[in-house]
Amino acid sequence: MNRIVLGAVSALLLVASGLFWWQGRAATEAAAPPPPAPVETSGAAGAADEIPTEDGDGLQGANLPRVSDATREEKRFNRLDRNRDNLISRNEALAPRVAAFRKLDTDHNNLLSFEEWSVATSNKFKKADANGDGQLTRAEFATTKPKASKHPKCTC
């Protein structure tokens, strides 16, 4: 019985050592440097034709993603237009204004209710909604652009 167990264990050890040796050899071959590229001696004119130009002509591979040309107002509109229907509903306009609500309580007595605050925001929304349909188009939304700060942010 001991011989069978000893034989099985030694066979497993031989298989494991062979496997480690095989993996070690494969890892060495994977880390080997690539073969040198063939050097062409076709002349200076042929080599200059193969160099890509500064605008990328002659390059191969996947196309690079294009940068969006969205303006600042378009980005601001898209932040509020959560359902991407190119219209801002009253609920979409009021949702991100919670922090502004906290800023309205200047005396910090916590007596400003959400309804009182939403009246100011609703009035701003109604003022921007020129046709009165309850939704802002991109042109109507552009009229709500925040005013630029007169004071510089840094006082260094």
MDAnalysis code that builds the backbone (N, CA, C; Angstrom):
import MDAnalysis as mda
import numpy as np

u = mda.Universe.empty(468, n_residues=156, atom_resindex=np.repeat(np.arange(156), 3), trajectory=True)
u.add_TopologyAttr("name", ["N", "CA", "C"] * 156)
u.add_TopologyAttr("resid", np.arange(1, 157))
u.add_TopologyAttr("resname", ["MET", "ASN", "ARG", "ILE", "VAL", "LEU", "GLY", "ALA", "VAL", "SER", "ALA", "LEU", "LEU", "LEU", "VAL", "ALA", "SER", "GLY", "LEU", "PHE", "TRP", "TRP", "GLN", "GLY", "ARG", "ALA", "ALA", "THR", "GLU", "ALA", "ALA", "ALA", "PRO", "PRO", "PRO", "PRO", "ALA", "PRO", "VAL", "GLU", "THR", "SER", "GLY", "ALA", "ALA", "GLY", "ALA", "ALA", "ASP", "GLU", "ILE", "PRO", "THR", "GLU", "ASP", "GLY", "ASP", "GLY", "LEU", "GLN", "GLY", "ALA", "ASN", "LEU", "PRO", "ARG", "VAL", "SER", "ASP", "ALA", "THR", "ARG", "GLU", "GLU", "LYS", "ARG", "PHE", "ASN", "ARG", "LEU", "ASP", "ARG", "ASN", "ARG", "ASP", "ASN", "LEU", "ILE", "SER", "ARG", "ASN", "GLU", "ALA", "LEU", "ALA", "PRO", "ARG", "VAL", "ALA", "ALA", "PHE", "ARG", "LYS", "LEU", "ASP", "THR", "ASP", "HIS", "ASN", "ASN", "LEU", "LEU", "SER", "PHE", "GLU", "GLU", "TRP", "SER", "VAL", "ALA", "THR", "SER", "ASN", "LYS", "PHE", "LYS", "LYS", "ALA", "ASP", "ALA", "ASN", "GLY", "ASP", "GLY", "GLN", "LEU", "THR", "ARG", "ALA", "GLU", "PHE", "ALA", "THR", "THR", "LYS", "PRO", "LYS", "ALA", "SER", "LYS", "HIS", "PRO", "LYS", "CYS", "THR", "CYS"])
u.atoms.positions = np.array([
    [0.830, -1.197, 0.000],
    [0.000, 0.000, 0.000],
    [0.869, 1.253, 0.000],
    [1.934, 1.219, 0.809],
    [2.820, 2.386, 0.876],
    [3.485, 2.641, -0.478],
    [3.798, 1.577, -1.195],
    [4.440, 1.739, -2.489],
    [3.502, 2.445, -3.484],
    [2.213, 2.112, -3.426],
    [1.253, 2.720, -4.346],
    [1.113, 4.208, -4.049],
    [0.985, 4.552, -2.786],
    [0.857, 5.953, -2.400],
    [2.133, 6.708, -2.743],
    [3.295, 6.104, -2.430],
    [4.567, 6.752, -2.735],
    [4.747, 6.924, -4.241],
    [4.328, 5.953, -5.030],
    [4.422, 6.046, -6.485],
    [3.503, 7.135, -7.043],
    [2.289, 7.241, -6.487],
    [1.342, 8.264, -6.950],
    [1.852, 9.667, -6.618],
    [2.399, 9.819, -5.412],
    [2.925, 11.130, -5.006],
    [4.122, 11.500, -5.870],
    [5.020, 10.568, -6.112],
    [6.188, 10.886, -6.939],
    [5.774, 11.181, -8.380],
    [4.751, 10.498, -8.896],
    [4.273, 10.788, -10.249],
    [3.683, 12.200, -10.311],
    [2.916, 12.581, -9.302],
    [2.364, 13.937, -9.245],
    [3.468, 14.984, -9.152],
    [4.506, 14.715, -8.381],
    [5.631, 15.653, -8.274],
    [6.357, 15.797, -9.603],
    [6.529, 14.703, -10.323],
    [7.183, 14.780, -11.625],
    [6.332, 15.582, -12.616],
    [5.025, 15.378, -12.608],
    [4.146, 16.121, -13.505],
    [4.170, 17.609, -13.144],
    [4.127, 17.923, -11.844],
    [4.139, 19.326, -11.411],
    [5.456, 19.991, -11.779],
    [6.599, 19.313, -11.576],
    [7.888, 19.920, -11.928],
    [8.003, 20.105, -13.436],
    [7.492, 19.158, -14.209],
    [7.503, 19.317, -15.666],
    [6.630, 20.487, -16.105],
    [5.499, 20.649, -15.453],
    [4.609, 21.755, -15.779],
    [5.272, 23.100, -15.453],
    [5.906, 23.209, -14.286],
    [6.599, 24.455, -13.934],
    [7.748, 24.747, -14.897],
    [8.500, 23.725, -15.276],
    [9.599, 23.917, -16.216],
    [9.056, 24.408, -17.561],
    [7.937, 23.825, -18.017],
    [7.335, 24.194, -19.298],
    [6.822, 25.635, -19.264],
    [6.171, 26.033, -18.167],
    [5.679, 27.409, -18.048],
    [6.827, 28.405, -17.948],
    [7.888, 28.042, -17.253],
    [9.041, 28.929, -17.145],
    [9.701, 29.160, -18.492],
    [9.768, 28.118, -19.304],
    [10.349, 28.252, -20.632],
    [9.457, 29.116, -21.524],
    [8.122, 28.973, -21.423],
    [7.193, 29.772, -22.216],
    [7.273, 31.236, -21.816],
    [7.449, 31.507, -20.523],
    [7.552, 32.892, -20.070],
    [8.840, 33.526, -20.578],
    [9.914, 32.759, -20.636],
    [11.178, 33.285, -21.145],
    [11.056, 33.627, -22.620],
    [10.390, 32.769, -23.402],
    [10.233, 33.029, -24.818],
    [9.304, 34.213, -25.069],
    [8.295, 34.418, -24.213],
    [7.375, 35.546, -24.385],
    [8.083, 36.867, -24.113],
    [9.061, 36.861, -23.207],
    [9.773, 38.088, -22.869],
    [10.954, 38.353, -23.795],
    [11.207, 37.485, -24.723],
    [12.321, 37.665, -25.649],
    [12.057, 38.875, -26.536],
    [13.111, 39.589, -26.918],
    [12.908, 40.762, -27.770],
    [12.423, 40.360, -29.154],
    [11.677, 41.226, -29.821],
    [11.187, 40.888, -31.161],
    [12.332, 40.852, -32.152],
    [12.162, 40.133, -33.234],
    [13.236, 40.081, -34.231],
    [13.422, 41.461, -34.861],
    [14.623, 41.767, -35.299],
    [14.856, 43.089, -35.888],
    [14.067, 43.268, -37.183],
    [13.594, 44.506, -37.397],
    [12.829, 44.809, -38.605],
    [13.756, 44.820, -39.804],
    [13.279, 44.367, -40.946],
    [14.136, 44.381, -42.140],
    [14.411, 45.824, -42.572],
    [15.618, 46.103, -42.951],
    [16.032, 47.435, -43.377],
    [15.940, 47.514, -44.889],
    [15.194, 48.521, -45.366],
    [15.066, 48.713, -46.806],
    [16.082, 49.742, -47.272],
    [16.674, 49.497, -48.382],
    [17.649, 50.420, -48.955],
    [17.133, 50.915, -50.287],
    [15.904, 51.453, -50.282],
    [15.295, 51.878, -51.542],
    [15.670, 53.304, -51.913],
    [16.334, 54.030, -51.069],
    [16.728, 55.392, -51.400],
    [15.984, 56.404, -50.545],
    [16.432, 57.664, -50.598],
    [15.868, 58.711, -49.745],
    [14.463, 59.106, -50.177],
    [14.159, 59.109, -51.457],
    [12.843, 59.536, -51.934],
    [11.766, 58.554, -51.507],
    [12.050, 57.253, -51.548],
    [11.069, 56.253, -51.142],
    [10.777, 56.329, -49.647],
    [11.787, 56.612, -48.833],
    [11.598, 56.683, -47.391],
    [10.781, 57.909, -47.011],
    [10.939, 59.006, -47.725],
    [10.194, 60.227, -47.404],
    [8.710, 60.066, -47.704],
    [8.368, 59.227, -48.674],
    [6.956, 59.008, -49.002],
    [6.242, 58.202, -47.925],
    [6.972, 57.403, -47.151],
    [6.362, 56.550, -46.140],
    [6.128, 57.278, -44.825],
    [6.722, 58.433, -44.631],
    [6.569, 59.175, -43.378],
    [5.218, 59.873, -43.384],
    [4.408, 59.689, -42.324],
    [3.106, 60.357, -42.290],
    [3.270, 61.869, -42.179],
    [2.291, 62.581, -42.694],
    [2.311, 64.036, -42.608],
    [1.759, 64.479, -41.270],
    [1.849, 65.786, -40.981],
    [1.392, 66.292, -39.687],
    [-0.116, 66.215, -39.512],
    [-0.877, 66.099, -40.592],
    [-2.331, 65.988, -40.458],
    [-2.783, 64.536, -40.342],
    [-1.868, 63.596, -40.313],
    [-2.205, 62.203, -40.074],
    [-2.404, 61.373, -41.316],
    [-2.201, 61.933, -42.505],
    [-2.332, 61.133, -43.721],
    [-1.264, 60.045, -43.722],
    [-1.665, 58.864, -44.054],
    [-0.715, 57.766, -44.117],
    [-0.656, 56.941, -42.840],
    [-1.320, 57.361, -41.777],
    [-1.321, 56.587, -40.546],
    [-2.343, 55.466, -40.652],
    [-2.031, 54.364, -40.016],
    [-2.949, 53.234, -40.013],
    [-3.403, 52.985, -38.588],
    [-4.575, 52.379, -38.444],
    [-5.089, 52.059, -37.120],
    [-6.468, 52.659, -36.931],
    [-6.954, 52.540, -35.703],
    [-8.296, 53.037, -35.387],
    [-8.311, 54.566, -35.433],
    [-9.446, 55.114, -35.850],
    [-9.593, 56.563, -35.878],
    [-9.684, 57.109, -34.463],
    [-9.096, 58.254, -34.238],
    [-9.164, 58.894, -32.937],
    [-10.543, 59.508, -32.744],
    [-11.039, 59.536, -31.495],
    [-12.356, 60.149, -31.269],
    [-12.281, 61.650, -31.493],
    [-13.346, 62.203, -32.013],
    [-13.423, 63.632, -32.267],
    [-13.881, 64.359, -31.015],
    [-13.357, 65.541, -30.803],
    [-13.735, 66.357, -29.667],
    [-15.065, 67.025, -29.975],
    [-15.938, 67.041, -28.997],
    [-17.255, 67.649, -29.177],
    [-17.115, 69.158, -29.286],
    [-17.883, 69.745, -30.186],
    [-17.862, 71.188, -30.355],
    [-18.982, 71.867, -29.564],
    [-19.481, 71.212, -28.535],
    [-20.574, 71.774, -27.751],
    [-20.105, 73.029, -27.014],
    [-20.914, 74.047, -27.067],
    [-20.580, 75.279, -26.373],
    [-20.884, 75.135, -24.893],
    [-20.501, 76.123, -24.145],
    [-20.748, 76.109, -22.710],
    [-22.246, 76.038, -22.412],
    [-23.045, 76.783, -23.165],
    [-24.498, 76.773, -22.952],
    [-25.105, 75.431, -23.316],
    [-24.598, 74.792, -24.368],
    [-25.108, 73.476, -24.738],
    [-24.781, 72.453, -23.652],
    [-23.590, 72.527, -23.083],
    [-23.215, 71.615, -22.000],
    [-24.097, 71.847, -20.777],
    [-24.372, 73.100, -20.464],
    [-25.233, 73.424, -19.317],
    [-26.647, 72.921, -19.576],
    [-27.141, 73.089, -20.798],
    [-28.466, 72.585, -21.156],
    [-28.510, 71.067, -21.019],
    [-27.488, 70.389, -21.511],
    [-27.458, 68.929, -21.469],
    [-27.373, 68.388, -20.051],
    [-26.739, 69.135, -19.121],
    [-26.704, 68.699, -17.728],
    [-28.101, 68.670, -17.125],
    [-28.947, 69.634, -17.494],
    [-30.290, 69.694, -16.933],
    [-31.274, 68.795, -17.672],
    [-31.065, 68.559, -18.938],
    [-31.991, 67.749, -19.741],
    [-31.704, 66.273, -19.472],
    [-32.255, 65.749, -18.380],
    [-31.954, 64.389, -17.936],
    [-32.491, 63.317, -18.872],
    [-33.647, 63.509, -19.473],
    [-34.219, 62.475, -20.329],
    [-33.854, 62.662, -21.798],
    [-33.012, 63.615, -22.124],
    [-32.458, 63.848, -23.457],
    [-33.525, 64.014, -24.534],
    [-34.586, 64.777, -24.221],
    [-35.617, 65.041, -25.217],
    [-35.495, 66.453, -25.791],
    [-34.380, 67.129, -25.524],
    [-34.101, 68.491, -25.974],
    [-35.100, 69.501, -25.443],
    [-35.728, 69.172, -24.328],
    [-36.612, 70.087, -23.619],
    [-36.345, 69.941, -22.125],
    [-36.408, 71.044, -21.402],
    [-36.223, 70.996, -19.961],
    [-37.580, 71.232, -19.315],
    [-38.055, 70.229, -18.589],
    [-39.327, 70.384, -17.892],
    [-39.088, 71.129, -16.580],
    [-40.165, 71.502, -15.946],
    [-40.069, 72.234, -14.676],
    [-39.358, 71.374, -13.632],
    [-39.670, 70.079, -13.576],
    [-39.023, 69.187, -12.612],
    [-37.528, 69.069, -12.869],
    [-37.130, 68.996, -14.133],
    [-35.706, 68.923, -14.461],
    [-34.983, 70.207, -14.065],
    [-35.665, 71.339, -14.184],
    [-35.033, 72.613, -13.834],
    [-34.884, 72.771, -12.324],
    [-35.816, 72.207, -11.550],
    [-35.776, 72.376, -10.096],
    [-34.879, 71.365, -9.389],
    [-34.607, 70.208, -9.987],
    [-33.885, 69.127, -9.322],
    [-32.491, 69.517, -8.803],
    [-31.640, 70.152, -9.574],
    [-30.288, 70.412, -9.064],
    [-30.173, 71.657, -8.192],
    [-31.275, 72.245, -7.796],
    [-31.241, 73.514, -7.077],
    [-31.283, 73.370, -5.553],
    [-31.097, 72.172, -5.036],
    [-31.178, 71.971, -3.593],
    [-30.080, 72.758, -2.865],
    [-28.868, 72.769, -3.398],
    [-27.775, 73.517, -2.764],
    [-28.070, 75.012, -2.784],
    [-28.673, 75.482, -3.856],
    [-29.028, 76.900, -3.933],
    [-30.085, 77.249, -2.892],
    [-30.968, 76.303, -2.589],
    [-31.972, 76.519, -1.549],
    [-31.309, 76.790, -0.212],
    [-30.277, 76.026, 0.095],
    [-29.587, 76.220, 1.376],
    [-28.870, 77.568, 1.431],
    [-28.462, 78.055, 0.278],
    [-27.798, 79.359, 0.234],
    [-28.781, 80.513, 0.433],
    [-30.065, 80.297, 0.145],
    [-31.057, 81.367, 0.283],
    [-31.345, 81.713, 1.738],
    [-31.105, 80.807, 2.638],
    [-31.350, 81.059, 4.063],
    [-30.152, 81.808, 4.635],
    [-30.124, 83.125, 4.397],
    [-28.962, 83.925, 4.770],
    [-28.848, 84.151, 6.274],
    [-29.982, 84.204, 7.005],
    [-29.902, 84.420, 8.451],
    [-29.773, 83.109, 9.228],
    [-29.729, 81.988, 8.532],
    [-29.506, 80.662, 9.118],
    [-30.506, 80.319, 10.220],
    [-31.753, 80.745, 10.039],
    [-32.770, 80.397, 11.028],
    [-33.626, 79.222, 10.570],
    [-33.355, 78.673, 9.398],
    [-34.048, 77.515, 8.846],
    [-35.553, 77.731, 8.734],
    [-35.992, 78.948, 8.481],
    [-37.403, 79.230, 8.324],
    [-37.831, 79.311, 6.869],
    [-36.929, 79.225, 5.964],
    [-37.246, 79.259, 4.541],
    [-37.730, 77.876, 4.122],
    [-38.958, 77.773, 3.673],
    [-39.476, 76.473, 3.257],
    [-39.123, 76.224, 1.793],
    [-39.224, 74.975, 1.411],
    [-38.918, 74.621, 0.026],
    [-39.903, 75.283, -0.924],
    [-41.166, 75.388, -0.514],
    [-42.168, 76.027, -1.355],
    [-41.817, 77.492, -1.596],
    [-41.347, 78.180, -0.564],
    [-40.954, 79.589, -0.740],
    [-39.783, 79.695, -1.717],
    [-38.868, 78.792, -1.586],
    [-37.718, 78.818, -2.487],
    [-38.135, 78.489, -3.923],
    [-39.019, 77.491, -4.070],
    [-39.401, 77.079, -5.419],
    [-40.197, 78.164, -6.136],
    [-40.824, 79.071, -5.383],
    [-41.516, 80.190, -6.018],
    [-40.505, 81.047, -6.779],
    [-39.357, 81.307, -6.172],
    [-38.330, 82.113, -6.845],
    [-37.816, 81.390, -8.096],
    [-37.602, 80.087, -7.986],
    [-37.119, 79.326, -9.136],
    [-38.192, 79.218, -10.207],
    [-39.436, 79.016, -9.786],
    [-40.533, 78.948, -10.761],
    [-40.692, 80.272, -11.494],
    [-40.527, 81.374, -10.769],
    [-40.603, 82.685, -11.424],
    [-39.488, 82.846, -12.446],
    [-38.305, 82.372, -12.106],
    [-37.189, 82.433, -13.048],
    [-37.491, 81.562, -14.272],
    [-38.078, 80.387, -14.030],
    [-38.434, 79.493, -15.127],
    [-39.509, 80.136, -16.013],
    [-40.526, 80.725, -15.392],
    [-41.595, 81.374, -16.157],
    [-41.059, 82.545, -16.968],
    [-40.111, 83.284, -16.389],
    [-39.513, 84.414, -17.097],
    [-38.745, 83.929, -18.329],
    [-38.073, 82.776, -18.221],
    [-37.301, 82.247, -19.348],
    [-38.208, 81.582, -20.383],
    [-39.349, 81.046, -19.949],
    [-40.267, 80.352, -20.859],
    [-41.082, 81.392, -21.626],
    [-40.549, 81.834, -22.752],
    [-41.152, 82.940, -23.507],
    [-42.517, 82.573, -24.077],
    [-42.690, 81.345, -24.557],
    [-43.965, 80.984, -25.166],
    [-44.949, 80.391, -24.171],
    [-44.558, 80.182, -22.918],
    [-45.467, 79.736, -21.870],
    [-45.946, 78.307, -22.003],
    [-45.162, 77.417, -22.663],
    [-45.609, 76.037, -22.825],
    [-45.155, 75.119, -21.695],
    [-44.455, 75.655, -20.699],
    [-44.006, 74.843, -19.567],
    [-42.719, 74.096, -19.814],
    [-42.043, 74.360, -20.930],
    [-40.776, 73.721, -21.253],
    [-39.864, 74.745, -21.905],
    [-38.563, 74.584, -21.670],
    [-37.586, 75.513, -22.242],
    [-36.928, 74.899, -23.466],
    [-36.896, 75.643, -24.541],
    [-36.114, 75.234, -25.702],
    [-34.684, 75.701, -25.476],
    [-33.792, 75.341, -26.372],
    [-32.392, 75.767, -26.216],
    [-32.264, 77.292, -26.265],
    [-33.015, 77.922, -27.129],
    [-32.937, 79.387, -27.234],
    [-33.471, 80.046, -25.967],
    [-34.570, 79.525, -25.426],
    [-35.113, 80.088, -24.185],
    [-34.168, 79.840, -23.023],
    [-33.549, 78.667, -23.006],
    [-32.633, 78.336, -21.922],
    [-31.399, 79.231, -21.927],
    [-30.966, 79.657, -23.107],
    [-29.780, 80.511, -23.212],
    [-29.981, 81.840, -22.495],
    [-31.234, 82.263, -22.290],
    [-31.487, 83.521, -21.585],
    [-31.254, 83.399, -20.085],
    [-31.105, 82.167, -19.552],
    [-30.889, 81.967, -18.114],
    [-29.409, 81.893, -17.756],
    [-28.547, 82.229, -18.687],
    [-27.110, 82.140, -18.457],
    [-26.732, 82.957, -17.222],
    [-25.928, 82.382, -16.311],
    [-25.521, 83.122, -15.115],
    [-24.663, 84.332, -15.482],
    [-24.790, 85.353, -14.709],
    [-24.006, 86.573, -14.931],
    [-22.562, 86.329, -14.509],
    [-21.642, 86.923, -15.243],
    [-20.217, 86.790, -14.928],
    [-19.903, 87.546, -13.644],
    [-19.006, 86.973, -12.863],
    [-18.603, 87.600, -11.607],
    [-17.766, 88.839, -11.887],
    [-18.057, 89.925, -11.182],
    [-17.296, 91.165, -11.378],
    [-15.981, 91.125, -10.614],
    [-15.939, 90.361, -9.562],
    [-14.739, 90.278, -8.731],
    [-13.917, 89.066, -9.127],
    [-12.596, 89.186, -9.179],
    [-11.781, 88.026, -9.492],
    [-11.855, 87.022, -8.347],
    [-11.792, 85.741, -8.694],
    [-11.891, 84.689, -7.685],
    [-10.636, 84.644, -6.820],
    [-9.508, 84.969, -7.385],
    [-8.251, 84.900, -6.630],
    [-7.843, 86.300, -6.190],
    [-7.493, 86.454, -4.935],
    [-7.044, 87.757, -4.422],
    [-5.555, 87.703, -4.079],
    [-4.795, 86.939, -4.853],
    [-3.366, 86.805, -4.570],
    [-2.604, 88.057, -4.908],
])
